[in-house]
């Protein structure tokens, strides 16, 4: 499919969705979604947090981290001097994440947000992974220290995975250096692909793995389960992949499922990803020395620092994890790029572009153990 034809197809999709949407009635839909966004992503101010215990505010900041399919696969247990982050196995995504790799990466993202928020509130956070503790969990020990409100903490409330085309402009050497330093630590290295040959090579693996996933009925069924086609549905669930966040029409579920069945094909999705990769400033790949839960968690922490640093610089990012999710593709990807036995954990494109509608989060009472 040519880019022009694909663009026309997307316009037709948007037009069909808009016409059908205008034929339906959604009383209060827009206001409720806007209210939910404000309630979810508000900055930490005296007015916003008055009456809320400090540790609960730290948990709220942790929940603003990304997670696989926005499944929010975590629970938080508050103790007098620590907060434990536990995997919520009821929110697993076994088709896309059969070994729970992304689940533990998500816990690492939440832990990094908690660390940054703790520092801003005058607490030193020490993150310890206890294998076997309550099903493999993180314990974040907290001790008083001098408060430091960093740019990374401020970015928690603006960060998003921005699933749209970027402007194609390259980043400066200094910007790339800041991103690389933020994303590399403790057995995880962030590698940047910015020349055309390398990004096209990665795109070929993305397209191959994406085609395999869409051809897998179990993957498609699981993805559809986590899609939130309309504002009302997104507000009601507080989780999942919101259609508006990726630039698609927001419609009721019955209509969304019809459009999904009609338009979710390998050709259309691959064309979209090709456009997104070619409009990006580059691709970041997070590679771990060892393939174990401790390193998966660290990969999540490294990615979240990268994402917060990018947000502080006005740079967008979005996951393109298909080639690390498909087990039959991942080893060939590592060999092709010379990573040896190291596991590629995450593939992330980055660049400058517009903000998109926000995803939502479940209330605190839903995630407190």
DRENSE-708931 format. One record per residue (C-alpha): z, y, x negated; residue number from 1. Coordinates in steps of 0.001 Angstrom, whole numbers, plus 500000, padded with zeros to 6 digits. Each point is the difference from the previous one (the first is absolute). Layout:
! DRENSE-708931
{z = Z, y = Y, x = X, dokol = NUM}
...
END
This chain:
! DRENSE-708931
{z = 500000, y = 500000, x = 500000, dokol = 1}
{z = 499050, y = 503417, x = 498601, dokol = 2}
{z = 502677, y = 502743, x = 499776, dokol = 3}
{z = 498064, y = 502087, x = 502550, dokol = 4}
{z = 499841, y = 497141, x = 502496, dokol = 5}
{z = 503664, y = 499169, x = 499416, dokol = 6}
{z = 500949, y = 503649, x = 500583, dokol = 7}
{z = 498022, y = 499963, x = 503239, dokol = 8}
{z = 501745, y = 496772, x = 501055, dokol = 9}
{z = 503414, y = 501551, x = 499378, dokol = 10}
{z = 498993, y = 503096, x = 501992, dokol = 11}
{z = 498884, y = 497808, x = 502886, dokol = 12}
{z = 503293, y = 498102, x = 499819, dokol = 13}
{z = 501945, y = 503255, x = 500118, dokol = 14}
{z = 497840, y = 501327, x = 502846, dokol = 15}
{z = 500389, y = 496845, x = 502096, dokol = 16}
{z = 503751, y = 500042, x = 499397, dokol = 17}
{z = 500280, y = 503689, x = 500903, dokol = 18}
{z = 498013, y = 499623, x = 503218, dokol = 19}
{z = 502036, y = 497022, x = 501142, dokol = 20}
{z = 503215, y = 501737, x = 498957, dokol = 21}
{z = 499173, y = 503048, x = 502113, dokol = 22}
{z = 499426, y = 497721, x = 502969, dokol = 23}
{z = 503610, y = 498765, x = 499770, dokol = 24}
{z = 503299, y = 501733, x = 500736, dokol = 25}
{z = 502778, y = 500185, x = 497408, dokol = 26}
{z = 502674, y = 502333, x = 501384, dokol = 27}
{z = 502162, y = 501417, x = 497210, dokol = 28}
{z = 498269, y = 497888, x = 497313, dokol = 29}
{z = 499253, y = 502788, x = 497532, dokol = 30}
{z = 503374, y = 501684, x = 500266, dokol = 31}
{z = 501926, y = 496751, x = 499532, dokol = 32}
{z = 498035, y = 499069, x = 496879, dokol = 33}
{z = 500413, y = 503475, x = 498499, dokol = 34}
{z = 503729, y = 499879, x = 500722, dokol = 35}
{z = 500266, y = 496567, x = 498392, dokol = 36}
{z = 498210, y = 501229, x = 496861, dokol = 37}
{z = 502369, y = 502962, x = 499694, dokol = 38}
{z = 503029, y = 497777, x = 500549, dokol = 39}
{z = 498805, y = 497432, x = 497446, dokol = 40}
{z = 498800, y = 502239, x = 497183, dokol = 41}
{z = 502350, y = 502975, x = 500180, dokol = 42}
{z = 501371, y = 501239, x = 496714, dokol = 43}
{z = 503660, y = 499592, x = 499156, dokol = 44}
{z = 501658, y = 503236, x = 501094, dokol = 45}
{z = 503548, y = 500845, x = 500972, dokol = 46}
{z = 498925, y = 500335, x = 503607, dokol = 47}
{z = 498073, y = 496725, x = 500010, dokol = 48}
{z = 502764, y = 497891, x = 498455, dokol = 49}
{z = 503121, y = 501596, x = 501475, dokol = 50}
{z = 502243, y = 497253, x = 501294, dokol = 51}
{z = 498048, y = 497206, x = 498227, dokol = 52}
{z = 501867, y = 498119, x = 497264, dokol = 53}
{z = 498445, y = 500485, x = 496584, dokol = 54}
{z = 499203, y = 496327, x = 499435, dokol = 55}
{z = 498125, y = 499892, x = 503315, dokol = 56}
{z = 497911, y = 502962, x = 498831, dokol = 57}
{z = 499195, y = 498064, x = 496816, dokol = 58}
{z = 498884, y = 497045, x = 502127, dokol = 59}
{z = 497804, y = 502320, x = 502111, dokol = 60}
{z = 498295, y = 501218, x = 496828, dokol = 61}
{z = 499537, y = 496388, x = 498867, dokol = 62}
{z = 498269, y = 499097, x = 503274, dokol = 63}
{z = 497373, y = 502693, x = 499376, dokol = 64}
{z = 498583, y = 497766, x = 497254, dokol = 65}
{z = 496766, y = 498072, x = 500611, dokol = 66}
{z = 499997, y = 496312, x = 500918, dokol = 67}
{z = 497367, y = 497337, x = 500541, dokol = 68}
{z = 498304, y = 500727, x = 503367, dokol = 69}
{z = 502835, y = 502542, x = 500517, dokol = 70}
{z = 502014, y = 496940, x = 501043, dokol = 71}
{z = 503218, y = 501605, x = 498660, dokol = 72}
{z = 501128, y = 496590, x = 498765, dokol = 73}
{z = 503497, y = 501070, x = 498969, dokol = 74}
{z = 503616, y = 500127, x = 501056, dokol = 75}
{z = 502707, y = 502222, x = 498501, dokol = 76}
{z = 503671, y = 499102, x = 499699, dokol = 77}
{z = 502288, y = 502938, x = 499261, dokol = 78}
{z = 503145, y = 499338, x = 497948, dokol = 79}
{z = 502606, y = 502516, x = 498744, dokol = 80}
{z = 498313, y = 500538, x = 496602, dokol = 81}
{z = 496615, y = 498345, x = 500360, dokol = 82}
{z = 497052, y = 499319, x = 502290, dokol = 83}
{z = 498320, y = 496591, x = 500085, dokol = 84}
{z = 496304, y = 499693, x = 500842, dokol = 85}
{z = 499216, y = 496603, x = 501495, dokol = 86}
{z = 496648, y = 498461, x = 500946, dokol = 87}
{z = 499453, y = 499739, x = 503757, dokol = 88}
{z = 498102, y = 496722, x = 500112, dokol = 89}
{z = 499367, y = 500395, x = 503737, dokol = 90}
{z = 497499, y = 502714, x = 499040, dokol = 91}
{z = 498021, y = 497964, x = 497471, dokol = 92}
{z = 496197, y = 500064, x = 499903, dokol = 93}
{z = 499238, y = 496411, x = 498973, dokol = 94}
{z = 496213, y = 500198, x = 500330, dokol = 95}
{z = 499515, y = 502982, x = 497703, dokol = 96}
{z = 503168, y = 499423, x = 497937, dokol = 97}
{z = 500722, y = 496248, x = 499881, dokol = 98}
{z = 502319, y = 500133, x = 496958, dokol = 99}
{z = 501899, y = 503112, x = 501230, dokol = 100}
{z = 498751, y = 501996, x = 497010, dokol = 101}
{z = 499266, y = 503113, x = 502066, dokol = 102}
{z = 503314, y = 499608, x = 501827, dokol = 103}
{z = 501943, y = 500298, x = 496733, dokol = 104}
{z = 497713, y = 502799, x = 498792, dokol = 105}
{z = 500943, y = 501809, x = 503230, dokol = 106}
{z = 503708, y = 499528, x = 499227, dokol = 107}
{z = 499357, y = 501572, x = 496597, dokol = 108}
{z = 498316, y = 503006, x = 501636, dokol = 109}
{z = 503018, y = 500472, x = 502278, dokol = 110}
{z = 502372, y = 499675, x = 497049, dokol = 111}
{z = 498175, y = 502728, x = 498061, dokol = 112}
{z = 500205, y = 502393, x = 502939, dokol = 113}
{z = 503723, y = 499247, x = 500240, dokol = 114}
{z = 500446, y = 500686, x = 496267, dokol = 115}
{z = 498222, y = 503359, x = 500246, dokol = 116}
{z = 501966, y = 500996, x = 503121, dokol = 117}
{z = 503312, y = 498948, x = 498452, dokol = 118}
{z = 499373, y = 502182, x = 496955, dokol = 119}
{z = 499224, y = 502967, x = 502269, dokol = 120}
{z = 503344, y = 499482, x = 501744, dokol = 121}
{z = 502097, y = 499705, x = 496841, dokol = 122}
{z = 500072, y = 496223, x = 499603, dokol = 123}
{z = 498873, y = 497844, x = 497082, dokol = 124}
{z = 498215, y = 496891, x = 501318, dokol = 125}
{z = 499964, y = 496757, x = 498027, dokol = 126}
{z = 497616, y = 497421, x = 501500, dokol = 127}
{z = 500795, y = 496329, x = 499365, dokol = 128}
{z = 497971, y = 497057, x = 501273, dokol = 129}
{z = 502207, y = 497046, x = 500893, dokol = 130}
{z = 497856, y = 496895, x = 500398, dokol = 131}
{z = 501499, y = 497776, x = 502633, dokol = 132}
{z = 502337, y = 502681, x = 501341, dokol = 133}
{z = 499512, y = 499914, x = 503770, dokol = 134}
{z = 496454, y = 498764, x = 499555, dokol = 135}
{z = 499106, y = 502028, x = 496886, dokol = 136}
{z = 501056, y = 503610, x = 500461, dokol = 137}
{z = 500427, y = 503260, x = 498168, dokol = 138}
{z = 503400, y = 501584, x = 499549, dokol = 139}
{z = 499965, y = 503748, x = 499299, dokol = 140}
{z = 503315, y = 501064, x = 498484, dokol = 141}
{z = 500800, y = 503682, x = 500487, dokol = 142}
{z = 502284, y = 502206, x = 497890, dokol = 143}
{z = 500550, y = 503800, x = 500061, dokol = 144}
{z = 497919, y = 502104, x = 497616, dokol = 145}
{z = 498397, y = 503433, x = 499817, dokol = 146}
{z = 497505, y = 500549, x = 502821, dokol = 147}
{z = 496352, y = 500337, x = 498906, dokol = 148}
{z = 497411, y = 500751, x = 502693, dokol = 149}
{z = 496794, y = 499037, x = 498238, dokol = 150}
{z = 496390, y = 500436, x = 501039, dokol = 151}
{z = 499890, y = 496254, x = 500650, dokol = 152}
{z = 502846, y = 500264, x = 502494, dokol = 153}
{z = 498287, y = 502895, x = 501799, dokol = 154}
{z = 496796, y = 497942, x = 500170, dokol = 155}
{z = 501692, y = 497228, x = 502020, dokol = 156}
{z = 499478, y = 502023, x = 503177, dokol = 157}
{z = 496301, y = 500694, x = 499380, dokol = 158}
{z = 498809, y = 496715, x = 498466, dokol = 159}
{z = 497521, y = 497909, x = 501929, dokol = 160}
{z = 497326, y = 497379, x = 499369, dokol = 161}
{z = 496983, y = 502159, x = 500776, dokol = 162}
{z = 497215, y = 497762, x = 501327, dokol = 163}
{z = 496979, y = 502286, x = 499920, dokol = 164}
{z = 497361, y = 501228, x = 497555, dokol = 165}
{z = 501169, y = 502310, x = 497212, dokol = 166}
{z = 498098, y = 502876, x = 498395, dokol = 167}
{z = 498766, y = 498104, x = 496918, dokol = 168}
{z = 501343, y = 502524, x = 497481, dokol = 169}
{z = 501521, y = 498567, x = 496785, dokol = 170}
{z = 503628, y = 500619, x = 499097, dokol = 171}
{z = 501064, y = 501799, x = 496851, dokol = 172}
{z = 501249, y = 498156, x = 496930, dokol = 173}
{z = 503478, y = 501382, x = 500627, dokol = 174}
{z = 499996, y = 498783, x = 503615, dokol = 175}
{z = 498873, y = 496534, x = 498981, dokol = 176}
{z = 502724, y = 499915, x = 497352, dokol = 177}
{z = 502700, y = 500889, x = 502524, dokol = 178}
{z = 498790, y = 497290, x = 502381, dokol = 179}
{z = 499845, y = 497382, x = 497258, dokol = 180}
{z = 503525, y = 500788, x = 498779, dokol = 181}
{z = 501368, y = 499889, x = 503537, dokol = 182}
{z = 498364, y = 496630, x = 500691, dokol = 183}
{z = 500943, y = 498105, x = 496827, dokol = 184}
{z = 503455, y = 498519, x = 499303, dokol = 185}
{z = 502023, y = 496804, x = 499492, dokol = 186}
{z = 497240, y = 497432, x = 499607, dokol = 187}
{z = 497489, y = 501724, x = 502309, dokol = 188}
{z = 497043, y = 501958, x = 498642, dokol = 189}
{z = 497816, y = 502333, x = 502018, dokol = 190}
{z = 496379, y = 499935, x = 498837, dokol = 191}
{z = 497529, y = 502701, x = 501028, dokol = 192}
{z = 496326, y = 499291, x = 500707, dokol = 193}
{z = 498116, y = 503282, x = 500182, dokol = 194}
{z = 496487, y = 499433, x = 498628, dokol = 195}
{z = 497266, y = 498961, x = 502411, dokol = 196}
{z = 499319, y = 496619, x = 498389, dokol = 197}
{z = 503641, y = 498915, x = 500311, dokol = 198}
{z = 500450, y = 501233, x = 503576, dokol = 199}
{z = 496735, y = 498351, x = 501109, dokol = 200}
{z = 501146, y = 496776, x = 498353, dokol = 201}
{z = 503278, y = 500191, x = 501938, dokol = 202}
{z = 498104, y = 500847, x = 503188, dokol = 203}
{z = 498074, y = 496732, x = 499698, dokol = 204}
{z = 503286, y = 498078, x = 500010, dokol = 205}
{z = 501291, y = 502067, x = 502930, dokol = 206}
{z = 496885, y = 499230, x = 502033, dokol = 207}
{z = 500118, y = 496290, x = 499156, dokol = 208}
{z = 503676, y = 499644, x = 500927, dokol = 209}
{z = 499675, y = 502178, x = 503094, dokol = 210}
{z = 497138, y = 497837, x = 501271, dokol = 211}
{z = 502084, y = 496857, x = 499510, dokol = 212}
{z = 502927, y = 501527, x = 501874, dokol = 213}
{z = 497940, y = 501127, x = 502983, dokol = 214}
{z = 498393, y = 496552, x = 500159, dokol = 215}
{z = 503509, y = 498474, x = 500275, dokol = 216}
{z = 501113, y = 499788, x = 503672, dokol = 217}
{z = 503698, y = 499850, x = 498999, dokol = 218}
{z = 499684, y = 503240, x = 498015, dokol = 219}
{z = 498217, y = 501784, x = 502850, dokol = 220}
{z = 502539, y = 498816, x = 502590, dokol = 221}
{z = 502904, y = 501179, x = 497830, dokol = 222}
{z = 498365, y = 503360, x = 499312, dokol = 223}
{z = 499355, y = 500575, x = 503716, dokol = 224}
{z = 503652, y = 499188, x = 500704, dokol = 225}
{z = 501076, y = 502896, x = 497759, dokol = 226}
{z = 497397, y = 502514, x = 501230, dokol = 227}
{z = 501271, y = 502807, x = 502235, dokol = 228}
{z = 496925, y = 501301, x = 501799, dokol = 229}
{z = 501535, y = 502898, x = 501910, dokol = 230}
{z = 502633, y = 502700, x = 499569, dokol = 231}
{z = 502199, y = 498573, x = 502750, dokol = 232}
{z = 499900, y = 496520, x = 498468, dokol = 233}
{z = 500784, y = 501406, x = 496540, dokol = 234}
{z = 502968, y = 501993, x = 501312, dokol = 235}
{z = 501319, y = 497038, x = 501958, dokol = 236}
{z = 499923, y = 497583, x = 497043, dokol = 237}
{z = 500733, y = 502448, x = 497148, dokol = 238}
{z = 498146, y = 497704, x = 497597, dokol = 239}
{z = 496574, y = 498540, x = 499261, dokol = 240}
{z = 496625, y = 501448, x = 499057, dokol = 241}
{z = 499247, y = 503013, x = 502191, dokol = 242}
{z = 496282, y = 500436, x = 500795, dokol = 243}
{z = 500183, y = 503767, x = 499695, dokol = 244}
{z = 501302, y = 499734, x = 496431, dokol = 245}
{z = 496683, y = 498484, x = 498889, dokol = 246}
{z = 497805, y = 502418, x = 501944, dokol = 247}
{z = 499254, y = 497715, x = 502946, dokol = 248}
{z = 500278, y = 500999, x = 503672, dokol = 249}
{z = 503436, y = 499583, x = 501580, dokol = 250}
{z = 499616, y = 497971, x = 503180, dokol = 251}
{z = 502101, y = 497608, x = 502141, dokol = 252}
{z = 500320, y = 496465, x = 498676, dokol = 253}
{z = 497614, y = 498353, x = 502461, dokol = 254}
{z = 497253, y = 502362, x = 498914, dokol = 255}
{z = 500961, y = 499864, x = 496333, dokol = 256}
{z = 499688, y = 496227, x = 499970, dokol = 257}
{z = 496527, y = 500254, x = 501539, dokol = 258}
{z = 498869, y = 502520, x = 497392, dokol = 259}
{z = 501626, y = 497989, x = 497199, dokol = 260}
{z = 498124, y = 496846, x = 500996, dokol = 261}
{z = 496740, y = 501953, x = 500112, dokol = 262}
{z = 500252, y = 502076, x = 496821, dokol = 263}
{z = 502311, y = 498131, x = 497565, dokol = 264}
{z = 497389, y = 498170, x = 497915, dokol = 265}
{z = 499659, y = 499378, x = 496242, dokol = 266}
{z = 496903, y = 502212, x = 499756, dokol = 267}
{z = 501590, y = 503017, x = 501649, dokol = 268}
{z = 503322, y = 499645, x = 498174, dokol = 269}
{z = 498330, y = 499459, x = 496632, dokol = 270}
{z = 497846, y = 503086, x = 500509, dokol = 271}
{z = 503140, y = 502004, x = 500782, dokol = 272}
{z = 501776, y = 498803, x = 496859, dokol = 273}
{z = 496939, y = 500716, x = 497854, dokol = 274}
{z = 499965, y = 503580, x = 501263, dokol = 275}
{z = 503724, y = 500376, x = 499404, dokol = 276}
{z = 499886, y = 498617, x = 496459, dokol = 277}
{z = 497009, y = 502152, x = 499047, dokol = 278}
{z = 501691, y = 503128, x = 501331, dokol = 279}
{z = 503185, y = 499354, x = 498004, dokol = 280}
{z = 500991, y = 501440, x = 496645, dokol = 281}
{z = 500936, y = 496541, x = 498786, dokol = 282}
{z = 501814, y = 496727, x = 500638, dokol = 283}
{z = 503495, y = 499114, x = 498807, dokol = 284}
{z = 500858, y = 496340, x = 499431, dokol = 285}
{z = 503615, y = 498879, x = 499620, dokol = 286}
{z = 500297, y = 496916, x = 497782, dokol = 287}
{z = 503203, y = 498014, x = 499380, dokol = 288}
{z = 500956, y = 498042, x = 496890, dokol = 289}
{z = 501438, y = 497188, x = 502133, dokol = 290}
{z = 499231, y = 498685, x = 503459, dokol = 291}
{z = 503478, y = 499937, x = 501553, dokol = 292}
{z = 501988, y = 501887, x = 502624, dokol = 293}
{z = 501780, y = 502186, x = 497463, dokol = 294}
{z = 496659, y = 501304, x = 498738, dokol = 295}
{z = 498584, y = 500310, x = 503536, dokol = 296}
{z = 502918, y = 502274, x = 500853, dokol = 297}
{z = 499449, y = 501991, x = 496811, dokol = 298}
{z = 496297, y = 500331, x = 500871, dokol = 299}
{z = 501073, y = 501520, x = 503318, dokol = 300}
{z = 502298, y = 502472, x = 498263, dokol = 301}
{z = 497250, y = 500949, x = 497534, dokol = 302}
{z = 497454, y = 500447, x = 502781, dokol = 303}
{z = 502379, y = 502174, x = 502015, dokol = 304}
{z = 500717, y = 502254, x = 497009, dokol = 305}
{z = 496236, y = 500292, x = 499490, dokol = 306}
{z = 499489, y = 500813, x = 503706, dokol = 307}
{z = 502772, y = 502610, x = 500003, dokol = 308}
{z = 498706, y = 501585, x = 496791, dokol = 309}
{z = 496486, y = 500059, x = 501454, dokol = 310}
{z = 501286, y = 501627, x = 503189, dokol = 311}
{z = 501855, y = 502635, x = 497964, dokol = 312}
{z = 496670, y = 500811, x = 498279, dokol = 313}
{z = 498063, y = 500167, x = 503290, dokol = 314}
{z = 498223, y = 496700, x = 499301, dokol = 315}
{z = 499426, y = 497367, x = 502717, dokol = 316}
{z = 500030, y = 496241, x = 499585, dokol = 317}
{z = 499321, y = 496850, x = 502030, dokol = 318}
{z = 500227, y = 496257, x = 499426, dokol = 319}
{z = 496948, y = 497792, x = 499393, dokol = 320}
{z = 501915, y = 496778, x = 499469, dokol = 321}
{z = 497462, y = 497450, x = 501236, dokol = 322}
{z = 499192, y = 498569, x = 496530, dokol = 323}
{z = 503687, y = 499452, x = 499176, dokol = 324}
{z = 500760, y = 498571, x = 503456, dokol = 325}
{z = 497356, y = 497267, x = 499975, dokol = 326}
{z = 501378, y = 497307, x = 497685, dokol = 327}
{z = 496556, y = 498611, x = 499172, dokol = 328}
{z = 498764, y = 503429, x = 498852, dokol = 329}
{z = 503051, y = 501261, x = 498075, dokol = 330}
{z = 499669, y = 497864, x = 496808, dokol = 331}
{z = 496347, y = 500927, x = 499581, dokol = 332}
{z = 500911, y = 503675, x = 500416, dokol = 333}
{z = 502593, y = 499730, x = 497219, dokol = 334}
{z = 497540, y = 498259, x = 497667, dokol = 335}
{z = 497212, y = 502480, x = 500706, dokol = 336}
{z = 502155, y = 502956, x = 499000, dokol = 337}
{z = 501678, y = 498292, x = 497043, dokol = 338}
{z = 503514, y = 499804, x = 501441, dokol = 339}
{z = 500527, y = 496412, x = 498894, dokol = 340}
{z = 502883, y = 498214, x = 501732, dokol = 341}
{z = 501506, y = 503199, x = 501364, dokol = 342}
{z = 500016, y = 500315, x = 503787, dokol = 343}
{z = 498131, y = 502943, x = 501539, dokol = 344}
{z = 502437, y = 501128, x = 502703, dokol = 345}
{z = 498375, y = 502995, x = 501666, dokol = 346}
{z = 496631, y = 501764, x = 500060, dokol = 347}
{z = 500193, y = 503656, x = 501058, dokol = 348}
{z = 497320, y = 502679, x = 500213, dokol = 349}
{z = 500946, y = 503649, x = 499522, dokol = 350}
{z = 498510, y = 503475, x = 500255, dokol = 351}
{z = 500234, y = 503230, x = 501945, dokol = 352}
{z = 499254, y = 500061, x = 503696, dokol = 353}
{z = 501270, y = 501007, x = 503436, dokol = 354}
{z = 503259, y = 498843, x = 501564, dokol = 355}
{z = 499718, y = 497433, x = 502786, dokol = 356}
{z = 502206, y = 499351, x = 503062, dokol = 357}
{z = 503346, y = 498504, x = 499016, dokol = 358}
{z = 501319, y = 496499, x = 500517, dokol = 359}
{z = 503415, y = 499581, x = 501615, dokol = 360}
{z = 503239, y = 498163, x = 499224, dokol = 361}
{z = 502532, y = 498085, x = 502052, dokol = 362}
{z = 503400, y = 501609, x = 500652, dokol = 363}
{z = 502892, y = 499456, x = 497597, dokol = 364}
{z = 501834, y = 497678, x = 502360, dokol = 365}
{z = 497042, y = 497602, x = 499811, dokol = 366}
{z = 500243, y = 499617, x = 496207, dokol = 367}
{z = 503764, y = 500059, x = 499383, dokol = 368}
{z = 501404, y = 496509, x = 499452, dokol = 369}
END
